[in-house]
Amino acid sequence: MRILVALVTIMVLAKSLPAATIINESAATPCDERQQYAAWVGFRPAEGEIVHLNPPRFSWPYNPGTIVPRDQVTEHTFTLQVSPRADMSK
């Protein structure tokens, strides 16, 4: 009996739901031109930028201003030094 009551309740509630919404090309948003080269990031944090995220996001291009095709990307090694002081002392 409980199952029957539950099924009837579901059927009644389903009838009160709005009709389905169809999403088509009219819902598309314009492309953001910044995404054209989204694989290549700039310096983060930027020089002199104060960030409030801890830990901050670190990223920097090996050769800034140069866009290399994905199939020509090579590996590089970097050394990251972090200090709470501007003079990099401990």
Secondary structure by P-SEA (a helix, b strand, c coil): caaaaaaaaaaaaaaacccbbbbcccccccccccccccccccccccccccccccccccccccccccccccccbbbbbbbbbbbccccccc
